[in-house]
Amino acid sequence: MKATTAKTRTSTSKSTASKKTTTSTTGSKREVKPKSSAAEGLTELLEDQLKDIYWAEKALTKALPKMAKNAQSENLVNAIKEHLTVTENQVARVEQIFSLMGKKATAKKCDAMEGLIKEGESILEETQPGPVRDAGIIAASQKIEHYEIASYGTMAAHARTLGLDEVAALLEQTLTEEKEADVTLTEAAYNTINFDAAEEDEM
């Protein structure tokens, strides 16, 4: 009897373990159901990305003046103001791209950009005016630039793949501007601002 009971327990344990493994495996393969308006082709995906970046650029035209107002370094203030002008031109360029694609310029809330802008705003709230805040503004701005560089680079590649060479050229023009802005911010950080901020720690 004891031997039979032991075998039964062993069999039950194996069965339970097997069920757990099956449940775990099945649970990890949850399929995501796309929205009814989800993109079915690369052209639709590109259009969807354009809607995102259109919202993002328009949001930046409102966020950049606030950053400039709270920056102390004259070089940083000028860099932000110059990029604001560039960003306004980029908004118009996205509208031109929509037109080339025969689509109405439509903005769709970009969760990534909203988060990056909010992070920048929190830096302003959590730092005192001066070099440390300036360093924080640069950090937030470069995160934004890197997001835009990735976005425009991807969209340009998709446009080239689709044979939309004029659209790709406009996207690459903006991509170049974003890379230049990133370099400008890096130079501002490493020429003076980061070092001035480090001195605050020593005082």
Disulfide bonds with the S-S distance in Angstrom:
none
